[in-house]
Amino acid sequence: MFAPLLTIASLLASLATAVTVYGPLGSTTITGPPPTGTSTVSTATTTSFVTVPGPPHYTELAAYNTIYMLPPAIPDPPPSNTLTIGVANSAQNMNGLSIPQKPTFFGFSIEMSVATQLIGKNSTRLNVPFLNLMALMVERAGAVHVRVGGNSQETAFMVDSFADGGILEKDKENASNPTGTPVLAFTPDLIYMLSNVSSLVNVKWYLGVPFNDTTNFRFQIAEVAEVVLGDNLLGFQAGNEPDLYGSHQHRKEGYSQFDYFGEFAQLTQAYQADANVANKKSLIAPSVQGADWGPRPEAVWDTGFVQAYDQYLSALSVEHYPSDNCAVIFPQPNNPPKDPIQEFPTYLKHSNGQGLVSNYLNSTMFAQQVGKPFLMFETNTASCGGFPGISDTFASALWALDYGLQMTHSNFSGALLHAGGQNVSYNPFTAPPTNESSFHQWTVGPIFYSAMVVAEALGKSNTSQVKDMLPDNNEFNPVYSVYENGVLARMVMINYLTDPSGAHDYTATVNVGGDQFGEANSVPAQVKVKYLLAPSVSEKDNITWGGQTLGGRFQVDGRLQGEENVQTVPCDQTANSCQIRVPAPGAALVYFSDDAQSAASAPGQDAQTFPTTVLTKTKNTVSVDPAVLATAQGMSGKDRQQQGGTSEGGTNGATAVAAPWMLVVTGAAMGLALCSRRLSALAW
């Protein structure tokens, strides 16, 4: 039923011989258990794991680190491997359902300083893997929401052009705070690049207005984006983590929510006076991180912020990470580094996501009262680049799946998974280093799979309501129900444990309807199931969703590989029960309703991709010029400059080099008016 995936977990599960486990400061010997049942074992190998407390030593690019940690031990006593879950068939009979959710719930946040690394070199050269990855999300959700911003947006300013023809440059010499965030300059072509992406795949964009100079607000990005992006523009962030302005030396020490209130007044006055910005109700705020002003946004709401600026606010926002790895990147005597070995198990419990949303429950209710979406505008496993060996493993995929569904259940309206450069380990997707782009492809982080699963779980109707079922208050086996159009459509079941022997797989017996809900028995004759699988929570590469994978490190072109595997599980309608097995580790998406089952295999089957040619869309005129295609890989030396950088703590330059995976768009007219683009060739 589950094909063996041979990697670290199979080694731990089945080796009868001793394995020497090497850490950065020594080695440990682990004796594996003898083989059980009829499982077959690959030849014993030596695998390096971190076994010594403290941050592991790694001097190469964090996005491609080789740091592994042993999966946490099975708890003692272990959770039950059988669960019984009763659910109503009708949403009217299920208490505690969320507000209606959209499949675009999970989107992505791209640090502005790496836009040319991930999205494209400029408006005429777009990165094919990025287009393909976005197309996977669009196929599942109808659209995908992407923010270009972050710390680096705060000091950004627009210029007409650069002498070298680039569209984004950064000045590290004048970095704006202790986190090393560079000062950015960009040209209007950055906005045209985003528009060209949207002409190919249905990407909607969040941007940000700089907030570092309240005497001279720079709204050029809003003025140009309104015209160029049109309906593909979602809004502008106004202030990125203002509750950290004081401690990060953006403002005077002791900068408070009342200071922010006053500066926002200055912003809105200038915004109102700018005749080149037509839509004034496009700002997103306050984007507090939960730091210096306290863990809850009430500190801002209590100032009367929303009531005072309602006419300018299109959404309310926060940003938050469950932990941080800042002490490793920015050492301070009074802030010792966190131990990843201790951090690892915290990501493998349902209480992690519950704890993260607990500080926002009042705010999501408040947002509903004032009629505004409530957004988690930036999140990931840990700030300052994440934890190597956690943020880039299957553990992060299960964590993000649970956390995302917990946010939907708690009435958030969207969440953006942050991506930096190659010096961070939490990226949902990473381009190869410039000097390797001719022979290496992209790398996808495990949390990208989470985004696909959440989109499929929510469906395309925009009516889905989510319920955390809390089966037996089980920390390690969370379960969610999803109602679509008022009827039980899907369930998501997660198993955080790692045990390749199968002894800690669990079986969930689901009863639908029945007397306890005042309904007729409603279990269908069969359900369909897709699995998110990896051999271990420590796995980095061998991850599959419905039997398909995007590939391991340096192997990703943005297209799913392999045959999709959607399993059919018969149910017992006489007993009104259906039994679903969930592997350790893994997650199951179970399709119940007729409509859900008919759509189970639809995502990805007809997804638009950009392999070696451009696909025609009705809104573009597309042709492939053989002469251009024949010479498309030729580049002059001046083009090989400044690979994109990173977010907090990163290094690297700001522009991407043309690569074999780049889409070439020609005939792009420049200017501040919206221009149609003619696509002429795809370079490989």
N, C-alpha and C positions, 0 to 999 in steps of 0.2 A: 504493500500500500504506500509506503514511503521509501523511495529509493535511497540507498546509502550514500551519504556525502562524506567523503573521506578527507579529514583534515585534523585539526588539533583535538577536537572532541573524540574522534574515533581512537586517537592515540591514548587519551586519558581513560577511555571507557574499556579498552580491550587489551592493553599491554600486560602481559604476565611478567615481563622482565622489568628491571629497574630502569628508570629514565633519569638522566642527569639534567636538572633544570638550572639554567644559568641566569643569575640576576646581575645587575650592574656591579655589585660589590662582592659577589661570591656565587656559590652554587649549592643546590639542594638536591637530594635524591628522592624521587617519588616512585614508589612501587605500585604499579597499576594492578587492578583487580584481574583475576583470571577471566577468560572469555566465558560468556554465559549463553545458553541456548544454542542456536545454530548460527550465530553471527560470525562473519568472516573478518579477519584482521589483516590489514596491510603490514608490510615489513616495518619493524620498529625503527623509528628515527629519533633524533634528538631535536627537541624544540625548546627555544629560549623563552622563559617567562620571567616576569618581575616577581621576585620573592622577598626582596629586602624593602622594608618600609621607607617611605620618602619618595620624592619625585625621581623617576628613572632618568638616566643620562642618555641623551640623544642629540646629536649635533647636526644632523641633516634636516631637510625640509620636513616639518611636522606632518604635512598632508600625506606623506608616504612612509611614515615611521613603521618600524618593525617591532614595536613594543607590544607584548602580549601579557595578559595576566590570567592566572588560573580562574576558571569560573567559580563563583562562591559555592561553598559546600551545601549539600541538601540540608535544610534546617532540621533540627531535632527537637520535638517530633516533627515529621514531615506533614505537609498538608494532605488531606484526603485526596485520593485519586479518583473519587466519584463525587459528582455534584448533581443535585436536582434543582432545576430552575423552573418556576412557573411564571408564564407571561400571558397577559391578555392578548387576544387577537385584535381587539379594537383599541385605538388610542384613547377613546373616551373612558375606558375602564382601567387605564394605567395612570396612576398618580406620579407626579414628579417629573413629567416629561419636559424637555427643553423647549425653547422657542424654535420655530422653524429654521432649519439650517440649510446652507447651500453647499454644493460639493466643492466650491472654490475656497472652502474654509482654510485649508493649508495652502499658503503661498510661500514665496521666498523673498528674503531681504538680501540685497547685494550691496556690500560696502562700495560707496561711490568710487573710491580710489582703485577698485579692481574691475570697474565696468568694462574697460577695454580688454581686460584679460578674459572675462567670462562671456560677454555678450558679443563683442566684435571689435575689430580694429577701428572702424569708423562706419559711417552710414553705407558705404559701398562694399564692406567686407564683414560679413556676419559669420559667427562661429556655428558650424553645422551641428556639432553635438549639443550645443545649447538649444538650437531650434528643435532638434529631435526630442530632447528631454521635455521641453515645454509642450511639444505636440503630444507626448504621452499623457501629460496632465490635462491638456485640452480635450483629448479623446474621452477622458473619464469625467471631466467636470464641465466641459463646454467652454471654459476659459481658465486662465491662471493669472493670479495677482502677484506682481513683482514690485518690490520697492527698490529703488536705487537711492541710497542715502547713507545714514549712519553718522558716526562721529565726523567723518570727512566732509559731510555736506555743510557742516556748521560754518566753515571758513571758506567755502567754495565761492568763486567769482567767475563770471563769464567774460571771455574776450572774443574778439572777432575771429582770430586765427593765430596759429603758431608758425614760425618760420619753417619748421620741418614738416609741416602739413599734418601734425598730430591733432588730436581732439581733446586730450586730457594730459595735464602735466602736474607734478606735485613738487613742492619745495620742502624737503625734509629739514633744511637748515633752519627754517622758521616754523618748525612743528609747534602746534598750538597748545599742548599740555603735556603732563608727565607721561601719558600713555603713548606718546610719539605719533599722534595723529597728524598727518601732513596737511599743509595748506594746499588746496587744489585750485587750479585754473582749468576751465573747460571752454569749448567752443559750442555754438549752436548745433554743430553736427552730432554732438552727443545725443541731443533730443531727436534729430532725424534718424539716428541709428535705432533708437527705441521704436520710432514710428515704422521703420522698415521691418523690424521684427514683427510688429503687430499686423503688418500687411500680409505676413506669411502664416503666422499662428496667432490665435486670439489671446494675446497677452495684454493685460491692463496694468497701468503703471501708477505707483505712488512715487512722488518726488518730495524734496524738502526745500524750504526757503532758508537761507543762511540766517543765523540768529546770534552771530558774535558781535555785531556792531549795531546797537539800537539807535544810533544817531544817523545811520545811513543804511537802511534796509535795502538789500539788493534783490529786487523782484524779477530780474531779467529771466530767470529760469521759469517763473510762472507765466510771464508774458509770452515767451516763446512756446512753452509746452502747451498752453491753452490752444494756440493756433495750430501747432504741428500735430499734437496727439489727438485733439478733439475728444471724441467719446471714449478713447482709450486711456484717458487721464482719470484717475480715481481721486486724487487730492494731493495736498501738500502738508507735510509734517512741519510744524512750527515749534522748534525747540526739541533737541534730542537729549533725553535724560537731564533735564534742567535741575533735578535734585542733586546732581553731581557737579554742577557748575562751580560751586564754592570749593569743594575738596580737590577738583581737577584744575583749579586756578583759572577757570574761564571767567569768573567773577570774583568779587571780594569775598573774603572769608565770612561765613555766616549768611551767605545768600539764601533767602527763604522763599517759600511759596508766595508770600506777599510781594516780594521783589519781582517774582516772575509774573504775578498778576499785573503789576504796573507796567512791566516791559511788554507784556502782551497787549496792553492798551495802546502803547506806542506803535506796536506792529499793526494792529487793526486800523488805527487811524491812517497810517501810511498806506496800508493796503486799500482802504476805502478811497484814498485820494489818487490812486494809480489808475488812470483811465485806460491803460493797456491791459488790465486784468478785468475781464468781464464778470466772471463768476466769483463773487466775494465769499460765498458759503462753501469754501473748499479747503479749509484748514483742519488739520488733525492734531490734537493735543490732549493732555499735556505730556504724554510719553515719559512719565516718571519711571525710574528704575526700582524704586522701593528702598532707597538708601537713606540719604541724610535727612529727609523729611518724614521718615518713618516708613514702615512696610506697606501701608495702605494709601490709596489715592485720596482718601477722605480729607487729607491735609489740604489738597487743592480744592476739592468740591466745597469744603467749608468756607472758603473765601468768597463764594458766590461766583466762581469762575464761569461755570456753564451758563448761568442765568445772564451774566454780564455780556458774554460773547457768543450767545446762541446764534445770532445771525451770521456768524463767520464759521461756526464749527459744523463740519459735516460728519465727524465721528470723534469719539473719545478713545484714547489710546494709553497703553502702558507698555513697558518693556521689562523683561525679567529673565534671569537665568537661575537655575537651581543651585549653582555653586560657581566657583571661580578658580582659575589657575594663575591668578595675577602675581602671586608671590614668586613664582618661578621666573616670570618674564621681567618683573619689576621688584627685585629683592629689597626688603626693608627689614631692619632688625626686629621691629615689633610685629611683624606679620610673617610667621613661619609658613613655608609651603605646605599645602594639604597633601596627605598621603593617598595616592590613587588606590592603593590596596584597601584602604578603609572607605574610600568614596564608592568603589565599584558596587558593593551590595546595595547601596542606597538607591541606585537607579533601577533596581530589580524588585521593587515593591510597589504595590498599588498606592500606598500612602504617599509616595513621592508626588505624583500628580495631584492627589487630593490636597496635599499640603500647599502645593504651588498655587492652586486656585482659591484656597481658603481666604486669602487676604483680599480677594476681588469679588466675593459673593455679594456684598452690599453694593459694590460699584456696578455690577452687571444689572442688578435690580434698578439702581438709580438711572442707568443708561436707558432702560426700557421706559422708565417714567418720563424722561425728557425726550424720548423718541429718537435716540441716536445709537448707531452700532458701537459696540465695545470691542476694541481690537488689541490683541497681543502683538504689538508692532515689530518686536524683535525678540527672538528667543532661540535657545539651543541648549546643549548639555551643560556648558560651563563657559562663563565669559573669559576673556583673555585667551581665546584660542582653543578652549576645551582641554580635556585630558587625553593624551595619547594612550591607547589601549582601552579606553572607555568610549570616547566620543566617536571613534571610527570603527566600532564593533557592532555586532548584531544586538548587543544590549541596548545601544542607542535607538535601534529601530523599534524594539518592543517598547522602550520607554516613551519614545515620541508618539507611537500609536496610542498608548494608554493616555498620555498627557493630552494629546489632541482631542481624543474622544471625551476626556474629562472636561476639557474646556467647552466642547459643544454642549455637554450635559449641563454645564454651569452657566450657559447663556452668553459666552463670548460669541462674537460674530465672525471672527477670523483670527488667524495667527500666521506669522511669517518666520520661517526658519532661516537663520542668518548664514551667509556665506562670506568668507574673507578670501585671503590669498593662500599661497602655498605654505605659509608658516603657521597655519592653524590646522587642527586635526578634526574639527567638527563639520567641515563643509558638506553640504548635500551634493555638490559637484565641484570638480577642480580640473582646470586645464593643465597640461604638462608644462614643465619648465621650458623656457624659450629654446634653449640649446638641445632639447630633446623632442621638440614638436614634430620633427620630420619622421621620427620612428616610434614615438609613443603617442597613444591616444589619451583620452580623458580618464578620470577616476570619479566614480560615484560613491558617495558616502551612504551608509546603511539607512540614514533617515530619509533619503529620497524614496525608498520603498515605502516608508510609513506614509508619506504624502499620497502616494498612489492608492494605498489601502484605504485611507480615510476617505478619499474622493469616491472610491467605489462603494464604500460602506454607506455613504450619504445619498448616493444616487443623483439623478439629474433633475428631479422634479422641483427642487427648491422648497419642498414641504417637509423634509425629514426632521423628526423629533427624536432625541436621544435620551436614554435612561441608563444610568449606572445601576446594574442589578445587584451589586454587592453580595455575591453568593457566599453565604456563611461567613461574611466579613473576611474572606480569604485574601491575604496579602499577595499571594503569588499567582493567583488564577482569576484575574478580573474578567468580568463579562458585561457587555453592553448590548442593549436592544435598540433597534432603529425602526421607527414607524414612519412610513411614507404614505402620503394621501390617507392618513388616518388608520392604516392597517399595518400590522407587524410585517416588515419587509425583510430585515436582516438582523443577525446577531454577530458580534465580534467576541471571540474568546481568546485569551492570552495565557500562556504558560511561561513564567519567568525562570523556571528551574532548568538546569542542564543535567541530563542523564541519558546518554545514548543507548543504554540498555533497554529503555522503554519502561522501566519500573515506575517512573514518576511522570509518565504521560497521564493525563486525566481524561475521564469520560464524563461529559455533561449530558444528563438526561433532561430534555426540554419538554415540558407539558404546555401546550398552547390552548388557552381558553379553559373551559370547564366550569364546574360549579363555583369555585372560589372567586371567579370573576363574573358570575351570572351570565355565562356564555355557553354556547354549545362547544363540544370538543372540536378543536380546529387544527390539529396537527395535519399537515399535508401528507400525501402518500409517500413523498420523497422530498428531500432537500438537496441543494447543490452546495458544495464546499470548495473554497480555495484556501490554500495554505501559504503562509509566510514562514519560510524555514531556513535554518542554518544548523550546522552540526553542534554549535556551542554558542553561548552568549559572547565568547571571546573571538568569534570568527569575524574576519574583515572582508573576505572576498567571495566565499562560496555561499551566497545568499540567493534564494529563489522566491519568487512570488507567482503562485499558480504554475509552478514548474519552469518558469522562465527567469532568466537573469540578465542583468545589464553588463555583466562581466566584472573581472577583477581589476586591480589597480593597473592603470595604463592600457586598458583593454576596451574602453567604453567609447562607442560612437553615438550613444543616445538611443539605440534601438534595442528592444528586447530580443534575446536569443533563445532558441529552443521552442519546443511545442508547448502550448498552454495546456495545463492539466486542471480541469474542473471536475471534481469527483461527485458522483451521485450516491447519496446515502438513503437507503429505504427507511421508512418510519413505520411504527406500529400504530395504526389508527385505532385499533381496538383498545389498546392501552393508552391512547392519546399521548404517545411519547416518541421522541426521536433522540437517538444517542449519537453524540459527536465526540470523536477522540481528538485531543489536542496534544501534540508531541511536546516533549521537554528538550529544548526550548522550541517555541513556535507560537503562531497565532492562526486562528481559523476565522474566515468570513463565511457565514452560513446564510444562504438565500432561502427564504421561506415562501413569500408570496409568489403567485404566478408571474406577475410582472417582473419581480426581482429575479426569479429563476430564468426567465426568458432573456434578461439582460446580462446574465452572469458571465457569458463568454463574449459579450459584445466589445468591452473596452480593449483597445489595442488591435483588434482584428482589421480595422480599416484606417488605422492611424496614419496621418500624413507624415512622411519622413523625407529627409533630405540626404540621400546617400551620394550618388554620383551625378545627379541631374536635378534640375529644378522642376517641381510639380506645378502645373498650371492651376491657378485659382481665378475665379471670375473677376476679381477686382484688380488683377494684374495682367499685363501683357508679358508673356514669358517665352523666351527663345534661347537656344543654345547655339552660340556662334562657334563653329568648329575651330576657327583660327584662334579665338580667344581661349577656348578650352585647351588647345594644344600647348599653349604657352602660359597657362594659368598658374603654374607653380614657380615661374621665374620671378625672382625678387632681387632688387638691388640691395647693396649693403646698408644703405641708409634706413631701410625698412626694419632692420633687425635691431630694434632699440627697446629698452625699458619694458620688460614684461611687467604685468600688473602687480600691484602690491597686496597688502593685507589689511585687515581691520586692526583692532587693538593689539599692539605688539608686533605687527608684521613689518616686513622689509621690502623688497622688490619694487620695480618701477611702475609706471602707470599706463603704458600702452602695450598692446599685444602685437606680436609679429604674425604676419600672414603664415598660415600653416596649411598642410594638406587637408585639414578638415574645415576649410573656410569657404563660405558662400560669397561669391563676388557679385555685387550689385552695381551696375553701371548706369550712367545717364542721370545721376542724382543732381538735381539743381539745388543750389544753396540759396539761402535767404530766410526771411522770417515768415514767409507765407507757406502754407501747406502745399507741398509739391508731390505730384505723382511720380512714382519711380518705375523705371523699366528694368527688369531683371534680365541679365544677358548670359551669365555663365556661372557655373559652380566649379570652384578650383579644388583639386585634390592633390 
